């Protein structure tokens, strides 16, 4: 019986996966810290609509205040009485789904 040596190389961290990470930390429903934010779509004192690496995110409530978005880290803080968090699919995924439904 021969001993066969199989060399494996450990997988390199996927840069795309790391770039696509998104986290949301909600503290006592008064402070939300989100990472992986690409841009602020809109906001007022009742809701903030954001674009994350993984799709849309809306954080709503009362007295919503949005701090400055760091484009280097993708981190954003939201203050106020947070009543809800809602995610939506990324635009291209939604478009593919509609294309499949109609064709």
SVG drawing of the C-alpha trace seen along z (x, -y; Angstrom):
<svg xmlns="http://www.w3.org/2000/svg" viewBox="-45 -65 49 67">
<polyline fill="none" stroke="black" stroke-width="0.4" points="0.0,0.0 1.4,-3.4 1.1,-6.5 -0.2,-9.2 0.4,-12.7 -2.3,-15.2 -1.3,-18.8 -4.1,-21.2 -3.8,-24.9 -6.0,-26.7 -8.6,-28.8 -7.8,-32.5 -10.3,-34.7 -12.7,-35.8 -12.3,-39.5 -15.7,-39.8 -17.3,-38.1 -15.5,-40.4 -16.6,-43.4 -20.2,-42.2 -20.4,-41.9 -23.2,-43.8 -23.8,-43.9 -26.5,-45.6 -26.3,-46.2 -29.3,-47.6 -28.8,-48.8 -31.9,-49.3 -33.9,-50.4 -32.2,-53.8 -29.0,-53.3 -28.3,-51.3 -24.8,-50.8 -24.7,-49.4 -21.7,-48.4 -21.5,-47.5 -23.5,-50.7 -22.9,-51.9 -25.0,-55.0 -27.9,-56.8 -30.8,-56.8 -33.0,-59.2 -33.9,-60.0 -36.2,-62.1 -37.2,-62.1 -39.4,-58.9 -37.1,-56.6 -33.7,-56.2 -33.5,-54.3 -30.0,-52.8 -28.3,-50.8 -26.1,-48.0 -23.7,-45.6 -26.6,-43.1 -29.6,-45.1 -31.9,-47.8 -32.3,-48.5 -34.9,-50.8 -34.8,-51.7 -37.8,-53.6 -39.2,-55.0 -39.5,-58.5 -36.9,-61.2 -34.5,-59.4 -31.2,-61.1 -28.5,-59.8 -24.8,-60.4 -22.2,-60.8 -21.5,-57.8 -17.9,-56.7 -17.2,-55.7 -13.9,-54.1 -15.5,-51.7 -19.1,-51.8 -20.2,-52.4 -23.3,-54.5 -25.0,-55.3 -28.7,-56.0 -30.2,-57.5 -33.8,-57.8 -36.7,-55.6 -36.3,-52.6 -39.5,-50.8 -38.7,-48.7 -36.0,-47.4 -36.9,-46.2 -34.6,-44.6 -35.2,-44.4 -33.4,-42.4 -30.6,-44.0 -32.0,-45.6 -30.3,-43.1 -31.8,-40.1 -35.3,-41.7 -34.9,-42.4 -33.9,-38.8 -36.9,-37.6 -39.2,-39.8 -37.6,-38.7 -38.2,-35.0 -41.8,-35.7 -42.6,-37.4 -40.6,-35.2"/>
</svg>
